[in-house]
Amino acid sequence: MVNLYFRGVWEFHNVLIDTIKGPHSFLTLMVKQMQEKFNNIELNIL
């Protein structure tokens, strides 16, 4: 069960990274804010 959770988190993280690097610059600010929140949640879990 933990492996499924980790895989989902990892895939979500990769989508955020790909979006920042992608051609959709209008999403960059929003995605960076989401990534900061994601990182805070991730640190609290670990």
Biotite code that builds the C-alpha atoms (Angstrom):
import biotite.structure as struc

atoms = struc.array([
    struc.Atom([0.000, 0.000, 0.000], chain_id="A", res_id=1, res_name="MET", atom_name="CA", element="C"),
    struc.Atom([2.840, 2.392, 0.843], chain_id="A", res_id=2, res_name="VAL", atom_name="CA", element="C"),
    struc.Atom([4.436, 1.705, -2.540], chain_id="A", res_id=3, res_name="ASN", atom_name="CA", element="C"),
    struc.Atom([1.244, 2.806, -4.301], chain_id="A", res_id=4, res_name="LEU", atom_name="CA", element="C"),
    struc.Atom([1.140, 6.005, -2.264], chain_id="A", res_id=5, res_name="TYR", atom_name="CA", element="C"),
    struc.Atom([4.811, 6.741, -2.951], chain_id="A", res_id=6, res_name="PHE", atom_name="CA", element="C"),
    struc.Atom([4.355, 6.130, -6.666], chain_id="A", res_id=7, res_name="ARG", atom_name="CA", element="C"),
    struc.Atom([1.399, 8.543, -6.775], chain_id="A", res_id=8, res_name="GLY", atom_name="CA", element="C"),
    struc.Atom([3.361, 11.211, -4.921], chain_id="A", res_id=9, res_name="VAL", atom_name="CA", element="C"),
    struc.Atom([6.355, 10.698, -7.192], chain_id="A", res_id=10, res_name="TRP", atom_name="CA", element="C"),
    struc.Atom([4.213, 10.952, -10.338], chain_id="A", res_id=11, res_name="GLU", atom_name="CA", element="C"),
    struc.Atom([2.570, 14.142, -9.046], chain_id="A", res_id=12, res_name="PHE", atom_name="CA", element="C"),
    struc.Atom([5.997, 15.615, -8.327], chain_id="A", res_id=13, res_name="HIS", atom_name="CA", element="C"),
    struc.Atom([7.151, 14.776, -11.864], chain_id="A", res_id=14, res_name="ASN", atom_name="CA", element="C"),
    struc.Atom([4.085, 16.456, -13.383], chain_id="A", res_id=15, res_name="VAL", atom_name="CA", element="C"),
    struc.Atom([4.899, 19.612, -11.437], chain_id="A", res_id=16, res_name="LEU", atom_name="CA", element="C"),
    struc.Atom([8.514, 19.565, -12.619], chain_id="A", res_id=17, res_name="ILE", atom_name="CA", element="C"),
    struc.Atom([7.507, 18.932, -16.244], chain_id="A", res_id=18, res_name="ASP", atom_name="CA", element="C"),
    struc.Atom([4.985, 21.763, -16.118], chain_id="A", res_id=19, res_name="THR", atom_name="CA", element="C"),
    struc.Atom([7.585, 24.233, -14.858], chain_id="A", res_id=20, res_name="ILE", atom_name="CA", element="C"),
    struc.Atom([9.992, 23.241, -17.634], chain_id="A", res_id=21, res_name="LYS", atom_name="CA", element="C"),
    struc.Atom([7.299, 23.096, -20.308], chain_id="A", res_id=22, res_name="GLY", atom_name="CA", element="C"),
    struc.Atom([6.068, 25.696, -22.789], chain_id="A", res_id=23, res_name="PRO", atom_name="CA", element="C"),
    struc.Atom([3.149, 26.837, -20.624], chain_id="A", res_id=24, res_name="HIS", atom_name="CA", element="C"),
    struc.Atom([4.824, 29.749, -18.865], chain_id="A", res_id=25, res_name="SER", atom_name="CA", element="C"),
    struc.Atom([1.507, 31.072, -17.567], chain_id="A", res_id=26, res_name="PHE", atom_name="CA", element="C"),
    struc.Atom([1.345, 28.034, -15.252], chain_id="A", res_id=27, res_name="LEU", atom_name="CA", element="C"),
    struc.Atom([4.844, 28.414, -13.822], chain_id="A", res_id=28, res_name="THR", atom_name="CA", element="C"),
    struc.Atom([3.984, 30.701, -10.891], chain_id="A", res_id=29, res_name="LEU", atom_name="CA", element="C"),
    struc.Atom([1.009, 28.590, -9.824], chain_id="A", res_id=30, res_name="MET", atom_name="CA", element="C"),
    struc.Atom([2.981, 25.349, -10.087], chain_id="A", res_id=31, res_name="VAL", atom_name="CA", element="C"),
    struc.Atom([5.874, 26.758, -8.069], chain_id="A", res_id=32, res_name="LYS", atom_name="CA", element="C"),
    struc.Atom([3.433, 27.723, -5.311], chain_id="A", res_id=33, res_name="GLN", atom_name="CA", element="C"),
    struc.Atom([1.902, 24.242, -5.425], chain_id="A", res_id=34, res_name="MET", atom_name="CA", element="C"),
    struc.Atom([5.367, 22.701, -5.252], chain_id="A", res_id=35, res_name="GLN", atom_name="CA", element="C"),
    struc.Atom([6.231, 24.741, -2.143], chain_id="A", res_id=36, res_name="GLU", atom_name="CA", element="C"),
    struc.Atom([3.078, 23.458, -0.420], chain_id="A", res_id=37, res_name="LYS", atom_name="CA", element="C"),
    struc.Atom([3.829, 19.929, -1.611], chain_id="A", res_id=38, res_name="PHE", atom_name="CA", element="C"),
    struc.Atom([7.358, 20.142, -0.190], chain_id="A", res_id=39, res_name="ASN", atom_name="CA", element="C"),
    struc.Atom([6.020, 21.343, 3.180], chain_id="A", res_id=40, res_name="ASN", atom_name="CA", element="C"),
    struc.Atom([3.558, 18.459, 3.343], chain_id="A", res_id=41, res_name="ILE", atom_name="CA", element="C"),
    struc.Atom([6.258, 16.008, 2.296], chain_id="A", res_id=42, res_name="GLU", atom_name="CA", element="C"),
    struc.Atom([8.579, 17.231, 5.070], chain_id="A", res_id=43, res_name="LEU", atom_name="CA", element="C"),
    struc.Atom([5.843, 16.899, 7.685], chain_id="A", res_id=44, res_name="ASN", atom_name="CA", element="C"),
    struc.Atom([5.138, 13.301, 6.633], chain_id="A", res_id=45, res_name="ILE", atom_name="CA", element="C"),
    struc.Atom([8.766, 12.239, 6.692], chain_id="A", res_id=46, res_name="LEU", atom_name="CA", element="C"),
])
